[in-house]
Amino acid sequence: MTASHVSRTLISDGPFAGLGSENLVALLRELGRRDLIVQESSGALLLGQLGEKLVDSYEFYAAFASGEEWQIMQDGRTLGTLPIESPVFEGMCIIFGGRRWKILNVCAEPAVLMVAPDPSGRAPRFDSGRPMVHERIRHEMRQILEEDGEIRFLDPGARELLREARLFYSQAGLSKRAWVMDGEAVLLLPWAGDFANNALVLLLRALGLPRGSNDGLLVTCVGWPIERLIDGCSDIVELKDVDLLGMLKDVENLGQSKWDWALPRELLVQSYASMSLDIAGAKKAAAMIMAAKTL
């Protein structure tokens, strides 16, 4: 078929009306650049050499691709591999093998992270490779911490851990506070889902935060005092339009679906943001942190 036929079938009269003709043109050009398709003098689009090879493989018909494992390396030595769903970039920290590591370099092809031990030396709280958590789970966690009722299915060890958690939650005033200090780090507690936490980290980074990471329940920020973080949250709340290309310019692990590698960068960024970032949730979390600034 021709490019105009593709546009008419998929966009004008099809399910992708929101894509826009300019994005379709960018996509077709990228597919051509990668030799997935070629265009004849008549205007017909045909498979390129790489396209024919991929279509001839039985893997072409699989709807999903297995999750990508990132190779973790230090000083040329491979430490192991790790599945990573949150955005990674130079300067952030990850947890691997029970230790915190600072990312020195990110290489997407092949998927390699060059790391060094985190100089802060803080003990890790959560392991990398965990599943993404929805905000409803975090809201339920907070509700359980604010209650004092017994949860019958817990064994004695779990009941004691819950008692300690509830005691700390109360003594630290976490029903009203949205952050605590841990040495030079500010630990934000937005009680949001991972998609919102990831967006909050990226938005703060776009404003100049030296180091930030989504540590699950917490968003860890290093390099700014709390006053500067609150100012940053205010800037995020006031944002009208988010520059996705600028926010994700240094993030290499944007591919989430099987064919994402074939997308032009701008479409890849839009695809990743629509599936894996909760910008509205990040702004809501920033507003909550601002509201707690006087506590």
ZAMARGU-4260 file (C-alpha; in steps of 0.2 Angstrom, whole numbers, plus 5000, padded with zeros to 4 digits):
<rodrens>
0) 5000/5000/5000 | 5005/5018/4998 | 5008/5030/5013 | 4992/5039/5009 | 4983/5023/5010
5) 4991/5019/5027 | 4985/5037/5033 | 4968/5034/5027 | 4966/5017/5034 | 4974/5019/5051
10) 4971/5038/5055 | 4958/5046/5044 | 4946/5031/5045 | 4954/5021/5058 | 4958/5019/5077
15) 4973/5031/5077 | 4965/5047/5074 | 4975/5055/5088 | 4992/5051/5080 | 4992/5065/5067
20) 4999/5064/5049 | 5015/5072/5054 | 5019/5058/5067 | 5014/5045/5054 | 5027/5053/5042
25) 5040/5053/5055 | 5036/5035/5059 | 5037/5029/5041 | 5054/5039/5038 | 5061/5030/5054
30) 5055/5013/5047 | 5064/5017/5031 | 5080/5023/5040 | 5080/5006/5049 | 5078/4997/5033
35) 5061/4989/5039 | 5052/4996/5024 | 5057/5004/5007 | 5047/5014/4995 | 5045/5010/4976
40) 5045/5024/4963 | 5026/5020/4961 | 5025/5026/4980 | 5021/5008/4986 | 5028/5003/5003
45) 5037/4986/5003 | 5047/4977/5016 | 5066/4981/5017 | 5079/4968/5020 | 5078/4969/5039
50) 5059/4970/5038 | 5059/4954/5027 | 5070/4945/5040 | 5059/4950/5054 | 5043/4946/5046
55) 5049/4929/5041 | 5053/4924/5059 | 5041/4915/5070 | 5044/4928/5083 | 5035/4941/5072
60) 5018/4935/5077 | 5021/4936/5096 | 5012/4950/5104 | 5024/4953/5118 | 5042/4954/5121
65) 5051/4948/5136 | 5057/4961/5149 | 5074/4968/5145 | 5088/4963/5157 | 5101/4977/5160
70) 5119/4971/5163 | 5127/4980/5178 | 5146/4983/5177 | 5159/4990/5188 | 5177/4994/5181
75) 5174/4982/5167 | 5168/4968/5178 | 5150/4961/5176 | 5141/4961/5193 | 5125/4953/5186
80) 5109/4958/5177 | 5094/4967/5183 | 5076/4970/5175 | 5073/4989/5177 | 5056/4997/5174
85) 5059/5015/5181 | 5068/5028/5171 | 5087/5027/5173 | 5100/5040/5170 | 5117/5046/5174
90) 5119/5051/5192 | 5104/5041/5200 | 5107/5027/5211 | 5100/5009/5210 | 5100/4995/5222
95) 5109/4979/5217 | 5115/4964/5227 | 5110/4973/5244 | 5121/4988/5240 | 5117/5005/5233
100) 5126/5010/5217 | 5128/5026/5207 | 5125/5025/5189 | 5140/5033/5179 | 5135/5029/5161
105) 5120/5022/5153 | 5121/5012/5136 | 5105/5007/5128 | 5112/4995/5114 | 5117/4984/5122
110) 5108/4987/5139 | 5123/4991/5150 | 5124/5002/5166 | 5141/5007/5172 | 5141/5009/5191
115) 5151/5013/5206 | 5147/5011/5224 | 5136/5025/5231 | 5147/5037/5241 | 5133/5041/5253
120) 5134/5023/5259 | 5116/5023/5265 | 5108/5006/5268 | 5096/5001/5254 | 5077/5001/5258
125) 5070/4992/5243 | 5077/4980/5231 | 5077/4985/5212 | 5067/4974/5200 | 5051/4975/5211
130) 5034/4977/5202 | 5026/4994/5199 | 5014/4998/5213 | 4997/5007/5210 | 4993/5022/5221
135) 4978/5013/5228 | 4990/5001/5236 | 5000/5015/5244 | 4983/5023/5250 | 4978/5007/5258
140) 4996/5005/5267 | 4993/5022/5274 | 4976/5018/5280 | 4982/5003/5289 | 4996/5013/5297
145) 4983/5026/5304 | 4972/5013/5311 | 4974/5002/5327 | 4963/4987/5323 | 4970/4970/5323
150) 4973/4961/5306 | 4969/4943/5310 | 4978/4934/5297 | 4995/4941/5302 | 5007/4929/5312
155) 5015/4935/5328 | 5031/4942/5319 | 5021/4952/5306 | 5009/4959/5320 | 5025/4965/5329
160) 5032/4973/5313 | 5015/4982/5311 | 5015/4988/5329 | 5032/4995/5326 | 5027/5003/5310
165) 5011/5011/5317 | 5021/5018/5332 | 5034/5026/5321 | 5021/5033/5309 | 5013/5041/5325
170) 5028/5047/5333 | 5036/5055/5317 | 5019/5064/5313 | 5018/5056/5296 | 4999/5058/5296
175) 5003/5077/5292 | 5021/5077/5287 | 5026/5073/5269 | 5045/5072/5271 | 5059/5067/5283
180) 5077/5070/5284 | 5090/5056/5282 | 5107/5064/5283 | 5109/5075/5268 | 5095/5066/5259
185) 5077/5072/5260 | 5064/5058/5259 | 5048/5063/5252 | 5032/5053/5256 | 5019/5057/5243
190) 5010/5041/5246 | 5008/5040/5227 | 5010/5026/5214 | 5026/5022/5205 | 5021/5030/5189
195) 5018/5047/5199 | 5034/5045/5208 | 5044/5042/5193 | 5036/5057/5185 | 5040/5067/5200
200) 5058/5062/5200 | 5060/5067/5182 | 5051/5084/5184 | 5062/5088/5199 | 5078/5083/5189
205) 5072/5094/5174 | 5072/5108/5187 | 5090/5104/5192 | 5089/5092/5206 | 5106/5084/5206
210) 5101/5067/5212 | 5084/5059/5214 | 5076/5042/5214 | 5060/5033/5216 | 5063/5021/5231
215) 5046/5014/5231 | 5036/5021/5246 | 5049/5036/5246 | 5056/5048/5233 | 5074/5051/5239
220) 5082/5068/5234 | 5100/5073/5237 | 5108/5089/5233 | 5094/5102/5238 | 5088/5108/5255
225) 5070/5105/5259 | 5066/5124/5255 | 5073/5122/5237 | 5063/5106/5235 | 5047/5114/5241
230) 5050/5128/5228 | 5053/5115/5215 | 5036/5107/5220 | 5028/5124/5218 | 5035/5125/5200
235) 5029/5108/5196 | 5011/5112/5202 | 5011/5128/5191 | 5017/5119/5176 | 5004/5121/5161
240) 5014/5111/5148 | 5027/5098/5151 | 5042/5097/5139 | 5042/5078/5138 | 5057/5078/5126
245) 5067/5089/5138 | 5062/5079/5153 | 5067/5062/5146 | 5082/5068/5135 | 5095/5057/5145
250) 5084/5042/5149 | 5088/5027/5138 | 5077/5014/5144 | 5061/5020/5136 | 5056/5005/5127
255) 5041/4996/5135 | 5033/4986/5120 | 5040/4974/5107 | 5042/4987/5093 | 5047/5002/5103
260) 5065/5001/5096 | 5058/5006/5079 | 5050/5022/5084 | 5058/5039/5081 | 5063/5047/5097
265) 5049/5059/5099 | 5036/5046/5097 | 5045/5034/5109 | 5045/5048/5122 | 5026/5051/5119
270) 5023/5032/5120 | 5033/5030/5136 | 5025/5045/5145 | 5007/5039/5140 | 5010/5022/5147
275) 5023/5024/5161 | 5022/5041/5169 | 5008/5049/5179 | 5011/5068/5176 | 4994/5073/5185
280) 4998/5061/5199 | 5016/5069/5201 | 5008/5087/5202 | 4996/5081/5215 | 5010/5074/5225
285) 5020/5090/5223 | 5004/5100/5230 | 5003/5088/5245 | 5022/5091/5249 | 5019/5110/5247
290) 5004/5109/5259 | 5015/5100/5272 | 5029/5113/5271 | 5026/5121/5288 | 5026/5105/5298
</rodrens>
